[in-house]
Structures are given as structure tokens and as C-alpha cells.
């Protein structure tokens, strides 16, 4: 591939970007670009070259192989929201954990990355080029890092559709987001932040829904939920299904904390929170 591009083809490439913007394609595939290329006089033989130079010159951003987004510098175009980009990176996908808690107004802290729930059968995307890269710390696109959290297909539930600007995206609902905090508090700030999120949800919490979700996940999550709800003043009669769930051995209240602290026989929970753990 040549380092420079024919000025005429460069101008045609920019016309392609403008056409994509006009048609509302903030995120587009190579196939969609190929379909539109004849309308601006771009021959198929030069499509890859044009996309390469458009990427190098900052008109488009690579998301993964064969998938691009219009850059924020394109005149007259509102860039694709980071949640919209997340939906394009993997399928199925749902905005989750800290990102979902923030969207639902359950945390005042703004996460530095976008958390995305997806199934174990979906591979994290790979991409070539300098605009996007994957590492153990997440998948970076431009200035945004996406953290994919893989779950088994049967654990991919508790989602809803919401509008973010002009984009319709999938996000875990408040109850599922809170439970994900009990399971992986490290993806929600920390366990203290998760407890704060429960307090923020308050009387808006759908007790029946979150109970059903917890019982579908696992025993440890269900017992943590019971402990949290009891300490929030929920009547124990409403927590009987959680309390009756059999579980072997005590589970840490904060799964990321030390195995220290007093034990709670009702919930089979080891209360390993600061202030309850003796030095």
C-alpha cells in the first residue's frame, strides 16, 4: 500500500465519509462502505486504500476488523456515544457494572472505562492499527477503554433497552447492576460503593425482581443480598427465600476482601468489612 494517496481518491474518500454521515452511519462496516462507494465515484479496487488513509488522517476510527466509527472531528457529526460503540464491538452485549450503576444514578462516581457484559461464547474483538488495541486492562478505542465481563449464556439476563441520544442500547437494569456489584465489586469501584448504590436505590428497589435474579445467579450472591437487605431494614419475612437457599460453607461478604471477620449464621456470610475485621 502506498504511503500517499492520489489527491482525487482522497477527495472521494472524504465524500464517502460525508455520505455516511448524511445517512446516519456513525458506525459502519466495510460492506456498508462498499455499498455506498459507487455513489461518490469510489471504485471497489480502491476502497481499502481509501479507508486506510481516512483512518490515518483522522476521519474514521477503527473499532475492530471491518468495523469503523466516524471520528469526532467530522464536521456536523455528533460522534457515536461510547455505549453505542460498545454495542457494535460484541454481540450480545449490555452496558453493565459501574457504567450501569452510573447510568441509573446509583453512584456519583464516574467510571474511567465502559463495562460491558457479554457471553463466554463471544470473543473479545481484535483490531489492527494504532487507534484501538486490546490488553489485559481492557480494549481501547480512541480515548475510551472497554472492559468486557464474560458470563455464561444462562447468566446473561436482567437487561433493558434505553435511548442514549439517537442510539438504542442494551443495559443491565438497576437490580441486575446491583447484583453484579455483589459478585464483582472491583468492577463497580469497590464494595463500599456497591453498598452506597443499594442505599441510593432505596425504596425504588424491586425486591421481588432482585430476589429472582439472585436465585438465578448463585448461592453466594443470594446470601450477600440477604445480608445487605436485612441491614437496610427489609423485613425478614420478605427474605425467606434467600435465607432458605442451601449453601455449603461461609462466603465472604466482600468477595475481594480478606477471609477474616465475624461470621453470620443466618446468611452464612463472613463479615469481612472494615470495622468488623479485627487486626
C-alpha positions as CSV (number, residue, x, y, z in Angstrom):
1,X,0.0,0.0,0.0
2,X,1.4,3.4,-0.9
3,X,2.3,5.8,1.8
4,X,0.5,8.6,0.0
5,X,-2.9,8.7,-1.8
6,X,-3.9,10.1,-5.0
7,X,-5.5,13.5,-4.2
8,X,-8.5,12.7,-6.3
9,X,-9.2,9.4,-4.5
10,X,-8.5,11.2,-1.2
11,X,-11.3,13.7,-2.0
12,X,-13.6,10.9,-3.0
13,X,-12.8,9.2,0.3
14,X,-13.9,12.3,2.2
15,X,-17.1,12.4,0.1
16,X,-17.7,8.9,1.3
17,X,-17.4,10.0,4.9
18,X,-19.8,12.8,4.3
19,X,-22.3,10.4,2.7
20,X,-22.0,8.0,5.6
21,X,-22.7,10.9,8.0
22,X,-25.7,12.1,5.9
23,X,-27.2,8.7,6.0
24,X,-26.7,8.4,9.8
25,X,-24.0,5.8,9.8
26,X,-21.8,6.9,12.7
27,X,-20.7,3.3,12.9
28,X,-20.3,1.4,9.7
29,X,-18.9,-1.8,8.3
30,X,-16.6,-2.3,5.3
31,X,-19.6,-3.9,3.5
32,X,-21.7,-0.8,4.1
33,X,-18.9,1.4,2.8
34,X,-18.6,-0.8,-0.3
35,X,-22.4,-0.4,-0.9
36,X,-22.2,3.4,-0.8
37,X,-18.8,3.8,-2.6
38,X,-20.3,3.9,-6.1
39,X,-22.5,6.9,-5.2
40,X,-19.4,9.0,-4.7
41,X,-17.4,7.5,-7.6
42,X,-15.1,5.4,-5.4
43,X,-14.1,2.2,-7.2
44,X,-14.1,-1.1,-5.2
45,X,-10.5,-1.6,-6.0
46,X,-9.5,1.5,-4.1
47,X,-11.9,1.1,-1.1
48,X,-9.4,-0.5,1.3
49,X,-6.8,2.2,0.4
50,X,-9.3,4.9,1.0
51,X,-10.3,3.5,4.4
52,X,-6.7,3.2,5.3
53,X,-6.0,6.9,4.5
54,X,-9.2,8.1,6.1
55,X,-8.1,6.3,9.3
56,X,-4.6,7.7,9.1
57,X,-5.9,11.2,8.6
58,X,-8.3,11.1,11.5
59,X,-11.6,10.9,9.6
60,X,-12.6,7.5,10.9
61,X,-11.6,5.3,13.8
62,X,-11.1,1.5,13.7
63,X,-13.3,-0.4,16.2
64,X,-12.4,-3.9,15.1
65,X,-11.6,-5.6,11.8
66,X,-14.1,-4.4,9.2
67,X,-15.9,-2.0,11.6
68,X,-15.3,1.7,11.9
69,X,-16.8,4.8,13.5
70,X,-16.8,8.4,12.2
71,X,-14.3,10.5,14.1
72,X,-15.5,13.3,16.4
73,X,-13.7,15.7,14.1
74,X,-16.0,15.1,11.2
75,X,-17.9,18.4,10.6
76,X,-21.5,18.5,11.6
77,X,-21.5,15.0,13.1
78,X,-22.2,14.2,16.7
79,X,-19.8,11.3,17.5
80,X,-21.1,7.9,18.4
81,X,-21.7,7.5,22.1
82,X,-19.3,5.1,23.9
83,X,-22.3,2.9,24.8
84,X,-23.3,2.7,21.1
85,X,-19.7,1.7,20.2
86,X,-19.8,-1.0,22.9
87,X,-22.9,-2.5,21.3
88,X,-21.0,-2.7,18.0
89,X,-17.9,-4.3,19.4
90,X,-19.5,-7.6,20.6
91,X,-22.8,-9.4,20.4
92,X,-24.7,-9.9,22.6
93,X,-23.6,-7.0,24.8
94,X,-25.1,-5.0,27.7
95,X,-23.6,-2.0,29.5
96,X,-23.1,-3.2,33.0
97,X,-21.4,-2.9,36.4
98,X,-20.1,0.5,37.3
99,X,-21.2,2.0,33.9
100,X,-24.8,0.8,34.5
101,X,-24.8,2.0,38.1
102,X,-23.7,5.4,37.0
103,X,-26.4,5.5,34.2
104,X,-29.1,4.6,36.7
105,X,-28.0,7.3,39.1
106,X,-26.8,4.8,41.8
107,X,-23.3,6.2,42.1
108,X,-21.9,9.7,41.9
109,X,-18.5,8.4,40.7
110,X,-17.8,8.4,37.0
111,X,-16.1,5.2,35.9
112,X,-13.0,5.6,33.8
113,X,-13.9,2.8,31.5
114,X,-17.1,1.3,30.0
115,X,-18.1,-2.0,31.4
116,X,-19.8,-4.4,29.0
117,X,-21.4,-7.7,29.9
118,X,-21.2,-10.4,27.2
119,X,-21.4,-14.1,27.0
120,X,-18.4,-16.6,27.2
121,X,-19.1,-17.6,23.6
122,X,-18.3,-14.2,22.2
123,X,-14.6,-13.4,21.6
124,X,-13.3,-10.0,22.6
125,X,-12.6,-8.2,19.3
126,X,-9.2,-7.9,17.8
127,X,-8.1,-5.0,15.7
128,X,-5.1,-3.9,13.8
129,X,-3.7,-0.3,13.8
130,X,-2.8,2.3,16.4
131,X,-6.3,3.7,17.2
132,X,-7.5,0.6,19.0
133,X,-5.7,-2.1,21.0
134,X,-6.5,-4.9,23.4
135,X,-4.7,-5.7,26.6
136,X,-5.3,-7.4,29.9
137,X,-6.5,-4.0,31.2
138,X,-9.3,-3.7,28.6
139,X,-9.9,-2.9,25.0
140,X,-9.1,0.7,24.0
141,X,-10.8,2.6,21.2
142,X,-9.6,6.2,20.9
143,X,-9.7,7.7,24.4
144,X,-12.1,5.1,25.8
145,X,-11.3,1.8,27.4
146,X,-13.9,-1.0,27.3
147,X,-13.8,-3.7,29.9
148,X,-15.6,-6.9,28.8
149,X,-17.0,-9.1,31.6
150,X,-17.8,-12.6,30.3
151,X,-20.6,-14.7,31.7
152,X,-22.2,-18.0,30.8
153,X,-25.2,-17.6,28.4
154,X,-27.6,-18.5,31.2
155,X,-26.3,-15.6,33.3
156,X,-26.9,-13.0,30.6
157,X,-30.3,-11.6,31.8
158,X,-31.7,-8.7,33.6
159,X,-31.3,-6.2,30.7
160,X,-33.4,-3.4,29.3
161,X,-33.3,-1.2,26.2
162,X,-32.7,2.6,26.7
163,X,-32.1,5.5,24.4
164,X,-28.8,7.3,24.6
165,X,-29.2,10.2,22.3
166,X,-30.2,8.8,18.9
167,X,-28.9,5.3,19.8
168,X,-30.8,2.5,21.4
169,X,-28.6,0.4,23.6
170,X,-28.9,-2.6,26.0
171,X,-28.0,-2.1,29.6
172,X,-28.4,-4.1,32.8
173,X,-31.4,-2.9,34.8
174,X,-30.9,-1.5,38.3
175,X,-31.5,-4.7,40.1
176,X,-29.1,-6.7,38.0
177,X,-26.5,-4.0,38.2
178,X,-26.6,-4.1,42.0
179,X,-26.2,-7.9,42.0
180,X,-23.2,-7.6,39.7
181,X,-21.7,-5.3,42.3
182,X,-22.1,-8.0,44.9
183,X,-20.4,-10.5,42.6
184,X,-17.6,-8.3,41.2
185,X,-17.3,-5.2,43.3
186,X,-13.9,-4.5,41.7
187,X,-15.8,-3.6,38.6
188,X,-18.1,-1.2,40.5
189,X,-15.5,0.9,42.4
190,X,-15.4,-1.3,45.5
191,X,-17.7,-3.0,47.9
192,X,-18.4,0.2,49.9
193,X,-19.5,1.9,46.6
194,X,-21.9,-1.1,46.0
195,X,-23.4,-0.7,49.4
196,X,-23.9,3.0,48.7
197,X,-25.6,2.1,45.4
198,X,-28.1,-0.1,47.4
199,X,-28.8,2.9,49.6
200,X,-29.3,5.1,46.6
201,X,-31.8,2.7,45.1
202,X,-33.7,2.7,48.4
203,X,-37.4,2.2,48.3
204,X,-37.3,2.0,44.4
205,X,-35.7,-1.4,44.7
206,X,-37.9,-4.1,43.2
207,X,-37.5,-6.7,45.9
208,X,-39.2,-9.5,44.0
209,X,-37.1,-8.9,40.9
210,X,-33.8,-8.7,42.6
211,X,-34.6,-11.9,44.6
212,X,-35.5,-13.8,41.5
213,X,-32.3,-12.6,39.8
214,X,-30.1,-13.6,42.8
215,X,-31.6,-17.1,43.0
216,X,-30.8,-17.5,39.3
217,X,-27.2,-16.4,39.7
218,X,-25.6,-18.3,42.6
219,X,-25.8,-19.0,46.4
220,X,-23.1,-16.6,47.4
221,X,-24.7,-13.7,45.6
222,X,-28.1,-14.6,47.1
223,X,-26.6,-14.7,50.7
224,X,-24.8,-11.4,50.2
225,X,-28.1,-9.9,49.0
226,X,-29.9,-11.1,52.0
227,X,-27.3,-9.7,54.4
228,X,-27.4,-6.3,52.6
229,X,-31.2,-6.1,52.6
230,X,-31.5,-7.1,56.2
231,X,-29.1,-4.4,57.2
232,X,-31.2,-1.9,55.1
233,X,-34.1,-2.8,57.3
234,X,-36.1,-5.1,55.0
235,X,-38.4,-7.3,57.0
236,X,-37.0,-10.8,57.4
237,X,-40.3,-12.3,56.3
238,X,-39.6,-10.9,52.8
239,X,-36.2,-12.5,52.7
240,X,-37.2,-16.1,53.5
241,X,-36.5,-17.4,50.0
242,X,-32.9,-16.1,50.2
243,X,-32.4,-17.4,53.7
244,X,-33.8,-20.8,52.9
245,X,-31.4,-21.3,49.9
246,X,-28.9,-24.1,51.0
247,X,-25.2,-23.3,50.7
248,X,-22.1,-25.1,51.9
249,X,-19.6,-23.1,53.9
250,X,-19.4,-19.4,54.7
251,X,-18.8,-16.9,51.9
252,X,-17.0,-13.6,52.2
253,X,-19.4,-10.6,52.2
254,X,-16.9,-8.7,50.1
255,X,-15.5,-11.3,47.6
256,X,-12.4,-9.2,47.0
257,X,-11.6,-8.8,50.8
258,X,-9.7,-11.0,53.2
259,X,-11.1,-14.1,54.7
260,X,-11.4,-12.5,58.2
261,X,-14.1,-11.2,60.4
262,X,-17.1,-12.5,62.3
263,X,-19.5,-15.0,60.8
264,X,-23.2,-14.5,60.4
265,X,-25.0,-17.9,60.7
266,X,-28.3,-16.6,59.2
267,X,-26.7,-15.7,55.9
268,X,-23.6,-18.0,56.1
269,X,-21.6,-14.8,55.5
270,X,-18.2,-13.8,56.8
271,X,-18.5,-10.1,57.5
272,X,-15.1,-9.0,56.2
273,X,-15.8,-5.3,56.0
274,X,-13.5,-2.6,57.6
275,X,-14.6,-2.1,61.1
276,X,-15.8,-5.6,61.5
277,X,-12.4,-7.2,60.9
278,X,-10.1,-7.3,64.0
279,X,-6.5,-6.5,63.3
